[in-house]
């Protein structure tokens, strides 16, 4: 099983739902072997570019496997947790990436 990284990019909604989510999410993520490896706020000192507008916040979570990530999302104990994330954010982007030791496998696919 290879690790998976879930990249979360979002803006905070004008309510307290994400505060409530964040109080419980560390334990919920840890239950399935995940751990937050990076948190970030959009830097006002750095110009951004690309086709997608930048988001206010970034959370990067490492999961031991894709199955662990899916188990977190499907866990019935968290049925009331995920709506807090959804309601507490706007313009949410969530992608999962397989871990690479270097870029050669990706470059060789081209």
C-alpha positions in Angstrom: 0.0 0.0 0.0 1.4 3.4 -1.0 0.6 6.6 0.8 -1.9 9.1 -0.7 -1.9 12.8 -0.2 -5.2 14.7 -0.1 -4.8 18.3 -1.1 -7.6 20.5 0.1 -7.9 24.1 -1.2 -10.8 26.3 0.0 -12.1 29.7 1.1 -13.8 29.9 4.5 -17.5 30.5 4.5 -19.0 33.3 6.6 -20.1 31.0 9.4 -18.6 28.8 12.2 -19.1 25.4 10.6 -15.4 25.0 9.7 -14.4 25.9 13.3 -16.6 23.1 14.5 -15.2 20.7 11.8 -11.6 21.5 12.8 -12.2 20.7 16.4 -13.2 17.2 15.5 -11.3 16.5 12.3 -7.9 15.7 13.7 -9.3 12.7 15.7 -11.5 11.7 12.8 -8.5 11.8 10.3 -6.3 10.0 12.8 -8.8 7.2 13.3 -8.0 6.1 9.7 -4.3 6.7 9.9 -4.2 10.1 8.3 -2.2 13.0 9.5 -2.0 16.7 8.5 1.4 17.4 7.1 0.9 21.0 6.1 -1.4 23.9 6.6 -1.2 27.1 4.6 -2.8 30.5 4.1 -2.6 32.2 0.7 0.4 34.5 0.7 -0.5 38.0 -0.1 3.2 38.7 -1.1 3.2 36.1 -3.9 1.5 36.6 -7.2 -0.5 33.6 -8.3 -1.2 32.4 -11.8 -3.2 29.7 -13.5 -6.7 28.9 -14.7 -8.2 28.4 -11.3 -8.5 31.4 -8.8 -6.4 30.9 -5.7 -8.0 29.8 -2.5 -7.6 31.3 1.0 -6.5 28.1 2.8 -4.6 24.8 2.1 -4.6 21.6 4.0 -2.4 18.6 3.0 -3.2 15.3 4.6 -1.1 12.1 4.2 -3.1 8.9 4.2 -1.5 5.4 4.5 -3.4 4.3 1.5 -6.3 5.2 -0.9 -8.4 2.7 1.1 -7.7 4.6 4.3 -8.8 7.9 2.7 -12.0 6.3 1.3 -12.7 4.7 4.8 -12.5 8.2 6.3 -14.9 9.6 3.8 -17.4 6.7 4.2 -17.1 6.3 8.0 -20.7 6.4 9.4 -19.3 7.8 12.7 -18.5 11.0 10.7 -21.9 11.4 9.0 -22.4 14.7 10.8 -18.8 15.8 10.4 -18.5 16.1 6.6 -21.4 18.5 6.3 -19.6 20.9 8.6 -16.6 20.9 6.2 -18.9 21.4 3.3 -21.0 24.1 4.9 -17.9 25.9 6.4 -16.1 26.3 3.1 -16.6 27.8 -0.3 -14.9 27.1 -3.7 -13.7 23.8 -2.3 -11.1 21.8 -4.3 -10.1 18.3 -3.1 -7.7 16.1 -5.0 -5.8 12.9 -4.0 -2.3 12.2 -5.2 -0.3 9.0 -5.1 3.1 9.4 -3.5 6.1 9.6 -5.8 9.7 9.3 -4.7 10.7 11.4 -7.8 9.1 12.7 -10.9 10.6 10.1 -13.3 7.6 7.8 -13.4 5.4 10.7 -14.2 7.7 12.0 -16.9 8.2 8.6 -18.4 4.4 8.3 -19.0 4.6 11.2 -21.5 
